Amino acid sequence: MSKPGPPNVHPISGRTLASRGIQPRFGGLVQHCRQLVMNRLAEHLTGVFGQVDDTLFECAEKAENNQVQTLFFDNMREIRKQRPQIERMYHQKIAHNFSEFLEGKLKPADAVSEIKADALSLIQNEEYEESLQVTNMVSRVKARCAQPLFALEQRLALLNNGVKLVEDNNPFGPQMIAMAFREALEPCPFPLRIKVILYTLFDQHVMSSLDSLYDGLNQRLIEGGILPNLKYTAPRNSNPASKTTHEQGSSEQPAGAAQPGTGWRMSSVEHGYAPPPAADAPLPSDPTALLNSLASLLNEHRRRAPNTPLQGNTRSISSFAPAEATRTYSANELIDALNRMQRQSADDFAQRLHQPQQVDGLKADLQSQLEEHSELPGQQKVSDQEADIIDLVGMLFDFILDDDNLPDNCKTALSHLHTPYLKVALLDKALFTQHHHPARKLLNSMAQAGVLYGGEGDERGLLAKMHWVVERVIHGFSGDLQLFDNLLEEFNEFVATLKHKVDLRERRAVEAAKGRDKLLGARQQAIEVINASLSNRQPPAIIRNFLELTWADVLVFVLLRHGDTSSEWLRSCEIAEQLAWSGTVLDEAGASRLQSIRVSLLEDLSKGLRLLGGYHEDGIRRLLQDLVTCQHAVQANQPQVAAKLSPQLLESQLGAMLGEDAALASQAPSVSGLSSRAQAIAKELSQIDFDTWFEFFSNGQTQRLKLSWFSPTTRNYMFVDHSGQRVAIKPLATLATEMEQGLARVVPAERNVPLVDRALSSIYRVLQRFTGRAAETT
């Protein structure tokens, strides 16, 4: 047995971290980062294999034939068998990459070879498909995590003796992580179709989790003193020549050093404000520029009208301060006050849960806390920069309380996050500038779930989970953003399960609607046949009622079972024609023909009645006897005898099965009879996508429903609620008329934009109006 090496000796190379030029104080930090990565990746890889069986089983259920179904079931067992080897090779590759990085030997991961599609062999084609899977996964992560990846590479470069990392040789980068999985799958005998499923699950569980991993790594490195003040700002110089010059010169300076014109800079204390945006200036696309513009607008608003309310009729925090105050509270005093408020919220959360946390009340409480614990009562106020953050967070939560997209109970739940989120913003302004900030992602995720699945009266489902998350934040947030990552992961798992249930319920509603629609279409076709047979004829009531109430149902069942080109369908239509004809006065030739076809007519009528299943043999015999009696009475010019015949016909089974759909089909107005504007709306509705949300207004109430399906035959539109339950069926003409009259409208697409993004856009427009930089909207 070999003797253990000295501290910080890598088990493979035997070289110390110090020999690579890494300072001894960073040795533990490096290993800590390695352990963080290995643990996170192991956890998420477990999620991949945890979902394999369910996914393959679902694929097997939808397989196009038995051979493909067997493929899925066989590989389900094979994956279980190969799983230990895949996991072992994957983790070994990740660990090896990091060791190579520390030793300066790590090479960039292989990129996809450029192969012409028409020259691919079968094996090359499979390799190419796998390469595309990896490339697409990596590209999505790079686009999504550009900022944290850049920061991580700068910090790793500092650990790497200041040598800049070239593209894709970050040992924790998406390319290395994805290629490690590909190499782990390489020895396995899985067909391409199965590998694609594994890559998809890997993307969902591992690659999608890299956002929080990179944030966590950057945070650990910051805590270890590695470029703690690295911040992101928008590039100021877009001149390609300048960019080239900078890139050439930057290699001569230490990694991570501030460079003019780059997207990252070392933070400094900024005094004063940038000029406010020009009148009616568009919303800045860069998050940092947007935050600076908001701060400038808030500063201008304070100068012009310090006591005028902001969005939500809430005053600026600066207006709560004593008029004679000249000194400012320290950052620690502000955080201490918020900590006290948070503890108070935790103590009485259960009592306050169902009442919204109002923004003006929170600001008043904050001022009271500050004043009560001040060493200079009446002489201190919040600094302008911190007032910006307090007011901005206040406007964010006022926006939440006013957001029409959210149910009231979800607004109330989210409003109680105000205090901890104000702490987050004061500690880390990236809440406003980084889309993948963990606290921002959690708030956005909860709001979006509320928009899609929240509803009044939902006390034990989504709302209960939201209450649980809010309570965990209030009780648990003390400055570590990891809490938000953990809660986000658990909340998203809950929402995924909820979404599956809602989707399943909606799918069942759609399938039921499709079945009813098919039935309705067949019924309409049957009615057309009956109406054609009765056209220009006035048979006695017994024949007319039998055709309209009973034989129409027979036609529907024959049509659905055999189709409209079958001999059964053609014969059933002929029977309707013959029966209607037999109820009219015939000449001698007609009477002779009736006599010759009566037996076969009665036999086929009897078969049709048996098909319906509701008539007993005695009932069928009596009904046919009545029909024959009617025929004889008509031919004998005895209409009074025919009129007395009134057999007990069964209620239409189809009418009960179709319910309101049948009535809608018969009552709906024709599109051609609508106004020109309603016809134009109907034309637009015929092109609208499923999953579009509508609002319907009735008796002062607003109902928000999702278009789940529409029939191309009957042109009926089916709507479901947030739980996936069918709520309404509306014919096209009816829906177009309601929209013309303002009783219905399509919900604007902005409801799909993340909450914080919508809020910041709204706040920017509001502040522009308040400062006179935008025209008032009516």
VOGU-3710 file (C-alpha; in Angstrom, 3 decimals, decimal comma):
1> mskpgppnvh> 0,000/0,000/0,000  1,413/3,387/-0,970  1,919/6,022/1,649  -0,434/8,991/1,567  1,096/12,071/-0,016  1,605/15,364/1,717  -1,213/17,923/1,878  -2,390/19,365/-1,444  -0,668/16,599/-3,461  -2,765/15,484/-6,385
11> pisgrtlasr> -3,174/11,698/-6,271  -2,438/11,259/-9,978  0,435/13,557/-10,661  2,053/13,639/-7,243  2,679/17,360/-7,768  1,737/19,835/-5,101  -0,582/22,707/-5,817  2,164/25,000/-4,681  4,453/23,679/-7,410  1,992/24,983/-9,951
21> giqprfgglv> 2,371/28,444/-8,520  -0,927/28,426/-6,616  -0,568/30,071/-3,249  -0,914/27,652/-0,331  -3,885/29,564/1,033  -5,784/28,713/-2,155  -5,142/24,955/-1,962  -8,154/24,258/0,196  -10,272/26,629/-1,893  -9,421/24,768/-5,113
31> qhcrqlvmnr> -10,319/21,413/-3,619  -13,477/22,908/-2,170  -14,519/24,058/-5,661  -13,719/20,629/-7,062  -15,851/18,988/-4,387  -18,699/21,416/-5,018  -18,699/20,572/-8,728  -18,446/16,826/-8,205  -21,291/16,810/-5,674  -23,601/18,955/-7,782
41> laehltgvfg> -22,972/17,022/-10,986  -23,418/13,698/-9,194  -26,725/14,889/-7,761  -28,073/16,006/-11,131  -26,780/12,942/-12,983  -28,789/10,882/-10,506  -31,814/12,862/-11,698  -31,081/11,763/-15,275  -31,175/8,070/-14,444  -34,069/8,567/-12,059
51> qvddtlfeca> -36,255/9,654/-14,978  -35,038/7,185/-17,608  -37,575/4,451/-16,835  -40,569/6,793/-16,912  -39,400/8,389/-20,154  -38,719/5,108/-21,949  -41,985/3,652/-20,709  -43,847/6,658/-22,078  -42,010/6,285/-25,401  -42,894/2,602/-25,479
61> ekaennqvqt> -46,576/3,412/-25,008  -46,420/5,712/-28,039  -44,255/3,390/-30,155  -45,303/2,993/-33,773  -44,986/-0,798/-33,708  -44,113/-3,749/-31,481  -40,499/-3,834/-32,647  -39,869/-0,251/-31,533  -41,731/-0,874/-28,290  -39,461/-3,838/-27,571
71> lffdnmreir> -36,446/-1,613/-28,282  -37,474/0,759/-25,491  -38,188/-1,995/-22,979  -34,931/-3,852/-23,723  -32,844/-0,706/-23,348  -34,613/0,174/-20,125  -33,024/-2,922/-18,642  -29,704/-2,328/-20,419  -29,420/1,207/-19,025  -29,935/-0,067/-15,490
81> kqrpqiermy> -27,138/-2,548/-16,131  -24,754/0,044/-17,612  -25,574/2,853/-15,151  -22,746/2,197/-12,616  -20,148/2,144/-15,382  -21,504/5,337/-17,001  -21,560/7,222/-13,704  -18,053/6,039/-12,800  -16,546/7,017/-16,172  -18,346/10,352/-16,137
91> hqkiahnfse> -17,077/11,360/-12,692  -13,582/10,118/-13,491  -13,508/12,259/-16,633  -14,634/15,392/-14,759  -12,023/14,796/-12,037  -9,337/14,078/-14,652  -10,125/17,313/-16,509  -9,643/19,312/-13,321  -6,363/17,540/-12,563  -5,141/18,296/-16,078
101> flegklkpad> -6,128/21,920/-15,623  -4,149/22,203/-12,382  -1,125/20,690/-14,122  -1,466/22,941/-17,159  -2,090/19,996/-19,481  -5,801/20,464/-20,217  -6,605/20,797/-23,911  -9,869/22,198/-25,314  -12,609/19,624/-25,739  -13,014/18,348/-29,268
111> avseikadal> -15,440/20,320/-31,400  -17,835/18,794/-33,906  -16,065/17,755/-37,058  -17,417/19,283/-40,211  -18,803/16,398/-42,231  -20,913/16,691/-45,331  -24,300/15,110/-44,713  -24,433/13,396/-48,110  -21,109/11,662/-47,462  -22,011/10,131/-44,122
121> sliqneeyee> -21,894/6,430/-43,553  -24,251/4,894/-41,008  -21,623/5,016/-38,243  -20,546/8,550/-39,201  -24,156/9,636/-39,241  -24,690/8,427/-35,671  -21,502/10,157/-34,537  -22,612/13,326/-36,266  -26,039/13,173/-34,583  -24,378/12,744/-31,197
131> slqvtnmvsr> -22,071/15,667/-31,917  -25,057/17,827/-32,768  -26,728/16,868/-29,490  -23,615/17,969/-27,597  -23,174/21,146/-29,640  -26,777/22,244/-29,112  -26,601/21,621/-25,358  -23,358/23,540/-25,038  -24,560/26,458/-27,178  -27,642/26,936/-25,019
141> vkarcaqplf> -25,573/27,054/-21,830  -23,059/29,466/-23,349  -25,803/31,827/-24,454  -27,599/31,593/-21,127  -24,563/31,778/-18,831  -22,268/34,142/-20,733  -21,731/36,445/-17,735  -21,088/33,895/-14,946  -18,958/31,785/-17,330  -16,777/34,756/-18,228
151> aleqrlalln> -16,348/35,630/-14,555  -15,502/32,025/-13,684  -12,901/31,837/-16,445  -11,286/35,057/-15,203  -11,082/33,690/-11,669  -9,812/30,273/-12,763  -7,196/32,026/-14,883  -5,897/33,737/-11,756  -5,504/30,299/-10,159  -3,802/29,171/-13,376
161> ngvklvednn> -0,768/31,447/-12,881  -2,622/34,224/-14,684  -2,657/32,261/-17,969  -5,856/33,074/-19,835  -8,123/30,112/-20,550  -8,695/29,557/-24,252  -12,163/28,668/-25,471  -13,587/25,409/-24,138  -10,676/24,484/-21,854  -12,524/25,526/-18,717
171> pfgpqmiama> -12,564/22,238/-16,760  -16,030/23,098/-15,467  -17,284/24,613/-18,737  -20,323/23,235/-20,596  -18,186/21,718/-23,371  -16,108/19,657/-20,943  -19,143/18,552/-18,949  -21,139/17,535/-22,030  -18,199/15,735/-23,647  -17,582/13,816/-20,420
181> frealepcpf> -21,092/12,412/-20,686  -20,625/11,555/-24,362  -17,397/9,711/-23,614  -19,083/7,850/-20,762  -21,792/6,659/-23,168  -19,354/5,664/-25,893  -18,656/2,068/-24,735  -22,359/1,367/-24,182  -24,293/-0,651/-26,798  -27,223/1,792/-26,955
191> plrikvilyt> -28,787/2,573/-30,353  -28,843/6,231/-31,425  -32,525/6,624/-30,608  -31,878/5,701/-26,983  -28,778/7,899/-26,770  -30,785/10,894/-27,984  -33,223/10,340/-25,117  -30,316/10,167/-22,655  -28,830/13,377/-24,070  -32,224/15,074/-23,722
201> lfdqhvmssl> -32,501/14,041/-20,072  -28,889/15,084/-19,468  -29,705/18,496/-20,918  -32,792/18,835/-18,713  -31,153/17,761/-15,463  -27,439/18,570/-15,717  -26,903/21,266/-18,347  -29,924/23,242/-17,143  -28,480/23,236/-13,618  -25,170/24,811/-14,626
211> dslydglnqr> -26,499/28,327/-14,025  -26,623/27,771/-10,266  -23,361/25,795/-10,336  -21,444/28,668/-11,951  -23,025/31,169/-9,576  -22,017/28,935/-6,649  -18,439/28,541/-7,927  -18,056/32,278/-8,451  -19,382/32,895/-4,943  -16,929/30,400/-3,391
221> lieggilpnl> -14,040/31,970/-5,273  -15,153/35,454/-4,210  -15,296/34,301/-0,592  -11,778/32,947/-1,089  -10,547/36,371/-2,198  -10,363/35,629/-5,957  -11,317/38,877/-7,762  -14,094/39,708/-5,263  -14,960/43,007/-6,963  -15,375/41,771/-10,519
231> kytaprnsnp> -18,630/43,234/-11,852  -20,381/43,272/-15,182  -21,204/46,377/-17,194  -22,233/46,887/-20,801  -19,398/47,220/-23,354  -18,801/50,869/-24,076  -16,809/50,513/-27,259  -18,304/48,558/-30,108  -15,560/49,468/-32,581  -14,170/46,189/-33,924
241> askttheqgs> -10,725/47,691/-34,383  -10,626/48,863/-30,798  -11,795/45,471/-29,635  -8,995/43,752/-31,516  -6,456/46,133/-30,092  -7,715/45,471/-26,588  -7,697/41,726/-26,987  -4,114/41,823/-28,218  -2,997/44,003/-25,348  -4,886/42,275/-22,590
251> seqpagaaqp> -2,636/39,237/-22,590  0,143/41,305/-21,123  -1,853/42,069/-17,978  -2,897/39,818/-15,126  -6,051/37,807/-15,713  -9,160/39,507/-14,402  -7,653/42,990/-14,350  -9,980/45,827/-15,304  -9,792/46,714/-18,971  -11,308/49,762/-20,653
261> gtgwrmssve> -14,148/48,867/-22,954  -14,658/45,321/-21,718  -17,868/43,889/-20,343  -16,354/43,541/-16,855  -14,787/46,101/-14,557  -13,533/46,380/-11,016  -16,230/48,043/-8,963  -15,675/51,456/-7,427  -17,749/53,775/-5,309  -19,716/55,896/-7,725
271> hgyapppaad> -20,779/59,356/-6,675  -23,596/61,240/-8,338  -25,820/59,992/-11,165  -25,626/59,634/-14,898  -27,791/62,062/-16,861  -31,446/60,919/-16,933  -32,592/59,316/-20,198  -33,907/61,615/-22,885  -37,616/62,298/-23,143  -39,524/59,240/-24,384
281> aplpsdptal> -36,233/57,305/-24,578  -36,814/53,600/-25,284  -36,258/51,027/-22,588  -32,499/50,281/-22,365  -31,814/46,746/-23,524  -28,766/46,294/-21,310  -29,727/45,433/-17,688  -27,004/47,592/-16,131  -27,917/50,566/-18,326  -31,557/50,070/-17,310
291> lnslasllne> -30,634/50,076/-13,613  -28,580/53,260/-14,059  -31,470/54,940/-15,897  -33,904/53,956/-13,154  -31,562/55,388/-10,500  -31,252/58,642/-12,460  -35,026/58,927/-12,858  -35,575/58,227/-9,153  -33,016/60,873/-8,230  -34,705/63,401/-10,503
301> hrrrapntpl> -38,093/62,527/-9,031  -36,771/63,085/-5,494  -35,374/66,470/-6,487  -38,560/67,642/-8,195  -41,257/66,259/-5,913  -39,870/64,393/-2,895  -43,302/63,865/-1,322  -45,155/62,834/-4,493  -46,087/59,122/-4,410  -44,373/56,650/-6,685
311> qgntrsissf> -45,998/53,660/-8,395  -48,696/52,137/-6,195  -49,309/55,493/-4,439  -46,339/54,811/-2,136  -43,960/57,612/-1,122  -40,205/57,440/-1,499  -38,351/56,254/1,619  -36,536/59,606/1,636  -39,803/61,395/2,449  -40,084/59,432/5,715
321> apaeatrtys> -36,842/60,877/7,082  -36,822/63,842/9,519  -36,610/67,132/7,618  -33,513/68,239/9,562  -31,568/64,985/9,014  -28,113/65,523/7,521  -26,297/62,267/8,265  -26,936/58,891/6,636  -27,378/55,460/8,111  -24,612/52,959/7,519
331> anelidalnr> -25,198/49,845/5,468  -24,945/47,756/8,640  -27,602/49,833/10,392  -29,923/49,345/7,436  -29,361/45,577/7,285  -29,793/45,284/11,071  -33,150/47,069/10,839  -34,274/44,689/8,072  -33,106/41,694/10,120  -35,305/42,813/12,997
341> mqrqsaddfa> -38,242/43,253/10,638  -37,619/39,832/9,129  -37,584/38,192/12,559  -40,855/39,913/13,373  -42,336/38,635/10,095  -41,196/35,112/10,924  -42,821/35,275/14,361  -46,271/36,333/13,144  -46,213/34,917/9,599  -49,171/32,586/10,179
351> qrlhqpqqvd> -51,363/35,497/11,360  -50,351/37,810/8,499  -50,297/35,183/5,744  -53,663/36,002/4,179  -53,242/39,791/4,249  -50,953/41,452/1,689  -47,796/43,185/2,894  -48,361/46,781/1,781  -45,316/48,671/0,545  -46,061/51,931/2,363
361> glkadlqsql> -46,493/50,020/5,642  -43,128/48,318/5,205  -41,360/51,618/4,519  -42,957/53,139/7,603  -41,832/50,134/9,691  -38,307/50,415/8,286  -38,087/54,109/9,154  -39,435/53,379/12,632  -36,824/50,643/13,178  -34,004/52,892/11,993
371> eehselpgqq> -35,098/55,826/14,125  -35,710/53,697/17,207  -32,178/52,233/17,163  -30,400/55,341/15,925  -27,554/56,823/17,967  -28,508/60,238/16,556  -32,319/60,333/16,650  -33,831/62,844/14,254  -30,511/63,504/12,508  -30,147/60,530/10,160
381> kvsdqeadii> -31,656/59,487/6,847  -31,143/56,804/4,189  -28,470/57,637/1,615  -29,590/58,427/-1,935  -28,058/55,253/-3,357  -29,780/53,040/-0,795  -33,006/55,017/-1,181  -32,874/54,102/-4,883  -32,754/50,397/-4,017  -35,473/50,644/-1,349
391> dlvgmlfdfi> -37,784/52,562/-3,691  -37,046/50,280/-6,619  -37,812/47,141/-4,617  -40,922/48,875/-3,285  -42,098/49,625/-6,820  -41,379/46,014/-7,774  -43,687/44,745/-5,016  -46,300/47,400/-5,782  -46,223/46,092/-9,355  -46,798/42,560/-8,028
401> ldddnlpdnc> -49,809/43,692/-5,989  -51,275/45,436/-9,058  -50,437/42,736/-11,618  -53,656/41,671/-13,339  -51,996/38,465/-14,516  -51,674/37,085/-10,990  -54,564/35,760/-8,869  -55,063/37,778/-5,686  -54,032/34,946/-3,369  -50,701/34,572/-5,225
411> ktalshlhtp> -50,100/38,335/-5,039  -50,678/38,208/-1,300  -48,243/35,316/-0,848  -45,487/36,984/-2,884  -45,928/40,340/-1,141  -44,494/38,847/2,062  -41,122/38,416/0,344  -40,610/42,185/0,356  -38,328/42,383/3,409  -35,921/39,538/2,494
421> ylkvalldka> -35,798/40,679/-1,143  -34,940/44,198/-0,019  -32,047/42,665/1,921  -30,992/40,747/-1,210  -31,031/43,911/-3,322  -29,051/45,946/-0,788  -26,459/43,189/-0,528  -26,342/42,396/-4,241  -27,603/44,771/-6,945  -27,197/41,932/-9,442
431> lftqhhhpar> -30,778/41,068/-8,511  -31,726/43,761/-11,038  -29,074/43,108/-13,666  -28,638/39,327/-13,859  -31,520/37,337/-15,283  -30,148/34,190/-13,666  -29,721/35,622/-10,192  -31,111/32,864/-7,907  -33,482/35,139/-5,986  -34,757/36,660/-9,225
441> kllnsmaqag> -35,267/33,236/-10,782  -37,237/32,061/-7,745  -39,520/35,105/-7,795  -40,046/34,779/-11,555  -40,744/31,060/-11,275  -43,306/31,483/-8,506  -45,043/34,311/-10,345  -45,166/32,371/-13,616  -46,590/29,346/-11,827  -49,227/31,623/-10,312
451> vlyggegder> -50,094/33,007/-13,748  -50,420/29,557/-15,306  -51,794/27,412/-12,504  -52,929/29,703/-9,696  -56,609/30,131/-8,975  -58,863/31,402/-6,256  -59,831/28,674/-3,814  -56,602/26,725/-4,411  -55,591/26,459/-0,776  -53,910/23,045/-0,782
461> gllakmhwvv> -52,106/22,977/-4,126  -49,845/25,583/-5,667  -50,764/28,265/-3,134  -49,748/26,027/-0,228  -46,383/25,419/-1,879  -45,909/29,154/-2,424  -46,673/29,782/1,246  -44,110/27,145/2,186  -41,414/28,793/0,023  -42,195/32,272/1,357
471> ervihgfsgd> -42,016/31,003/4,934  -38,686/29,276/4,268  -37,237/32,508/2,855  -38,480/34,607/5,768  -37,176/32,153/8,350  -33,992/31,127/6,581  -32,460/33,961/4,545  -29,444/35,435/6,299  -27,365/36,414/3,288  -26,564/33,086/1,591
481> lqlfdnllee> -28,086/33,028/-1,905  -27,757/29,240/-1,996  -31,074/29,133/-0,137  -32,822/30,522/-3,221  -31,185/27,926/-5,480  -32,345/25,121/-3,205  -35,885/26,465/-2,950  -36,048/27,087/-6,698  -35,097/23,494/-7,425  -37,715/22,101/-5,066
491> fnefvatlkh> -40,394/24,539/-6,245  -39,714/23,748/-9,907  -40,001/20,036/-9,182  -43,390/20,671/-7,595  -44,508/22,782/-10,556  -43,322/20,116/-13,001  -45,534/17,571/-11,221  -48,409/20,044/-11,167  -47,919/20,785/-14,859  -48,018/17,068/-15,626
501> kvdlrerrav> -51,361/16,736/-13,813  -52,805/19,819/-15,506  -51,557/18,694/-18,917  -53,038/15,247/-18,380  -56,400/16,704/-17,359  -56,347/19,048/-20,322  -55,361/16,236/-22,688  -58,315/14,187/-21,477  -60,620/17,164/-21,966  -59,304/17,643/-25,505
511> eaakgrdkll> -59,700/13,964/-26,344  -63,243/14,022/-24,991  -63,977/17,157/-27,003  -62,541/15,563/-30,134  -64,752/12,519/-29,558  -67,843/14,676/-29,071  -66,869/16,749/-32,095  -66,508/13,662/-34,250  -69,875/12,507/-32,960  -71,358/15,920/-33,618
521> garqqaievi> -69,994/15,994/-37,149  -71,469/12,567/-37,816  -74,785/13,674/-36,349  -74,891/16,737/-38,567  -74,196/14,543/-41,594  -76,979/12,180/-40,489  -79,406/15,063/-40,034  -78,615/16,268/-43,538  -79,557/12,810/-44,857  -82,823/12,836/-42,870
531> naslsnrqpp> -83,672/16,373/-44,007  -83,004/15,396/-47,620  -85,322/12,396/-47,306  -88,090/14,598/-45,841  -87,626/17,385/-48,376  -90,930/18,185/-50,155  -92,642/15,357/-48,264  -95,113/15,468/-45,384  -95,243/11,948/-43,911  -97,284/11,318/-40,758
541> aiirnflelt> -95,760/12,293/-37,413  -94,819/8,702/-36,526  -92,527/8,392/-39,552  -91,118/11,904/-39,238  -90,380/11,457/-35,525  -88,877/8,021/-36,088  -86,534/9,392/-38,762  -85,482/12,499/-36,826  -85,185/10,973/-33,368  -84,270/7,345/-33,937
551> wadvlvfvll> -82,998/6,625/-37,426  -80,676/9,670/-37,253  -78,890/7,958/-34,347  -78,662/4,737/-36,364  -77,067/6,682/-39,204  -74,497/8,156/-36,821  -73,438/4,774/-35,474  -73,208/3,286/-38,979  -71,183/6,276/-40,193  -68,714/6,098/-37,301
561> rhgdtssewl> -68,340/2,350/-37,579  -68,193/1,882/-41,353  -67,536/5,297/-42,956  -69,464/7,256/-45,558  -68,316/5,165/-48,531  -69,405/1,816/-47,103  -72,315/-0,248/-48,375  -73,788/-0,164/-44,831  -73,915/3,636/-44,863  -75,384/3,813/-48,362
571> rsceiaeqla> -78,051/1,261/-47,433  -78,945/3,128/-44,207  -79,390/6,345/-46,200  -81,539/4,463/-48,696  -83,743/3,147/-45,855  -84,361/6,743/-44,671  -85,364/7,705/-48,201  -87,637/4,651/-48,607  -89,365/5,126/-45,250  -90,066/8,814/-45,876
581> wsgtvldeag> -91,349/7,932/-49,347  -93,594/5,175/-47,963  -95,417/7,749/-45,844  -96,727/9,627/-48,901  -99,676/8,757/-51,189  -98,352/6,562/-54,003  -99,672/5,667/-57,413  -100,298/2,081/-58,420  -96,698/1,487/-59,516  -95,417/3,016/-56,303
591> asrlqsirvs> -97,729/0,943/-54,154  -96,584/-2,191/-55,967  -92,935/-1,277/-55,390  -93,614/-0,613/-51,693  -95,163/-4,037/-51,394  -92,080/-5,637/-52,963  -89,506/-3,878/-50,726  -91,453/-3,899/-47,432  -89,959/-7,126/-46,081  -86,349/-6,115/-46,724
601> lledlskglr> -87,096/-2,602/-45,424  -88,511/-3,966/-42,171  -85,591/-6,361/-41,737  -83,074/-3,547/-42,132  -85,068/-1,285/-39,805  -84,985/-4,068/-37,222  -81,184/-4,433/-37,591  -80,747/-0,691/-37,133  -82,830/-0,637/-33,948  -80,817/-3,521/-32,515
611> llggyhedgi> -77,656/-1,533/-33,283  -78,856/1,250/-30,983  -79,165/-1,262/-28,153  -82,061/0,419/-26,330  -84,977/-1,520/-27,830  -86,160/-4,986/-26,753  -87,466/-7,441/-29,324  -91,094/-6,834/-28,309  -90,597/-3,079/-28,576  -88,999/-3,410/-32,017
621> rrllqdlvtc> -91,868/-5,633/-33,237  -94,553/-3,212/-32,009  -92,757/-0,213/-33,507  -92,434/-1,907/-36,916  -96,096/-2,935/-36,787  -97,054/0,697/-36,169  -94,935/1,811/-39,140  -96,600/-0,758/-41,417  -100,056/0,279/-40,133  -99,170/3,884/-40,930
631> qhavqanqpq> -98,098/2,946/-44,482  -101,398/1,131/-45,093  -103,433/4,030/-43,641  -101,696/6,553/-45,893  -102,234/4,438/-49,016  -105,890/3,924/-48,009  -106,355/7,713/-47,672  -107,055/7,362/-43,945  -104,785/10,100/-42,461  -106,769/10,148/-39,213
641> vaaklspqll> -105,713/6,551/-38,529  -102,065/7,383/-39,206  -102,260/10,446/-36,960  -103,388/8,343/-33,996  -100,269/6,209/-34,139  -97,872/7,545/-31,510  -95,393/4,903/-30,320  -93,084/5,591/-27,381  -89,737/6,431/-28,991  -86,601/6,391/-26,853
651> esqlgamlge> -84,777/9,637/-26,151  -81,800/10,181/-28,430  -78,730/8,641/-26,843  -76,529/10,984/-28,833  -78,287/14,045/-27,456  -77,305/13,022/-23,929  -73,739/12,232/-24,994  -73,276/15,554/-26,772  -74,796/17,693/-24,029  -74,440/21,425/-24,653
661> daalasqaps> -72,342/20,856/-27,768  -75,372/19,761/-29,758  -77,331/22,865/-28,741  -74,358/25,109/-29,560  -74,079/23,628/-33,017  -77,727/24,259/-33,770  -77,932/27,727/-32,185  -74,635/29,241/-33,362  -75,049/32,045/-35,902  -73,355/31,812/-39,251
671> vsglssraqa> -70,084/33,694/-39,709  -71,371/35,054/-43,003  -74,178/36,784/-41,116  -71,803/38,753/-38,848  -70,730/42,360/-39,245  -67,644/43,052/-41,361  -65,574/43,726/-38,206  -66,728/40,496/-36,549  -65,950/38,588/-39,747  -62,424/40,043/-39,705
681> iakelsqidf> -62,050/38,920/-36,065  -63,327/35,462/-37,002  -60,714/35,268/-39,758  -57,954/36,109/-37,251  -59,346/33,582/-34,765  -59,167/30,836/-37,384  -55,359/31,298/-37,361  -54,850/31,632/-33,607  -52,577/29,239/-31,740  -53,585/26,773/-29,086
691> dtwfeffsng> -52,534/27,766/-25,530  -53,552/31,383/-26,185  -55,173/32,900/-23,100  -58,439/34,839/-23,274  -60,299/37,011/-20,801  -64,094/36,907/-20,684  -66,127/39,615/-18,966  -69,599/38,958/-17,570  -71,607/40,595/-14,777  -68,588/42,542/-13,576
701> qtqrlklswf> -66,495/39,382/-13,276  -63,397/38,492/-15,296  -62,632/34,901/-16,199  -59,287/33,946/-17,710  -59,322/30,801/-19,835  -56,916/29,101/-22,209  -57,802/28,049/-25,742  -57,014/24,361/-25,656  -58,502/23,133/-28,935  -60,816/24,058/-31,758
711> spttrnymfv> -62,667/21,893/-34,228  -61,861/22,362/-37,905  -65,258/20,856/-38,776  -67,752/22,400/-36,352  -65,492/25,438/-35,638  -66,188/25,176/-31,933  -63,472/26,537/-29,602  -62,806/24,748/-26,318  -61,439/26,629/-23,309  -59,925/25,258/-20,090
721> dhsgqrvaik> -59,109/26,922/-16,783  -55,793/27,002/-14,928  -56,322/23,431/-13,727  -56,838/22,035/-17,242  -60,562/21,518/-16,684  -62,905/22,193/-19,597  -64,950/25,300/-18,818  -66,488/26,546/-22,054  -67,201/25,673/-25,683  -67,758/28,636/-27,964
731> platlateme> -68,648/28,497/-31,661  -66,439/30,711/-33,823  -69,232/33,162/-34,647  -70,159/33,522/-30,972  -66,538/34,127/-29,931  -66,021/36,701/-32,689  -69,204/38,540/-31,653  -68,142/38,593/-27,987  -64,757/40,036/-28,961  -66,413/42,663/-31,141
741> qglarvvpae> -68,624/43,681/-28,215  -65,698/43,838/-25,771  -66,943/40,847/-23,791  -63,800/38,860/-24,603  -60,207/39,622/-25,518  -56,890/37,900/-26,094  -54,577/38,340/-23,103  -51,457/40,280/-24,173  -48,408/38,116/-24,765  -46,424/40,088/-22,156
751> rnvplvdral> -47,860/37,844/-19,433  -45,307/35,259/-20,584  -42,427/37,686/-19,912  -40,733/37,030/-16,533  -42,242/39,051/-13,694  -39,149/41,093/-12,806  -38,572/42,038/-16,450  -42,188/43,192/-16,791  -41,943/45,098/-13,530  -38,739/46,943/-14,444
761> ssiyrvlqrf> -40,183/47,902/-17,841  -43,334/49,225/-16,180  -41,350/51,117/-13,516  -39,195/52,737/-16,199  -42,263/53,989/-18,071  -43,910/55,212/-14,857  -40,815/57,144/-13,782  -40,525/58,690/-17,228  -44,071/60,004/-16,854  -43,488/61,183/-13,284
771> tgraaett> -40,425/63,148/-14,352  -42,164/64,603/-17,411  -39,998/62,633/-19,831  -42,926/60,799/-21,393  -46,425/61,837/-22,360  -49,247/60,782/-20,064  -51,171/57,815/-21,402  -54,905/57,666/-21,141
//
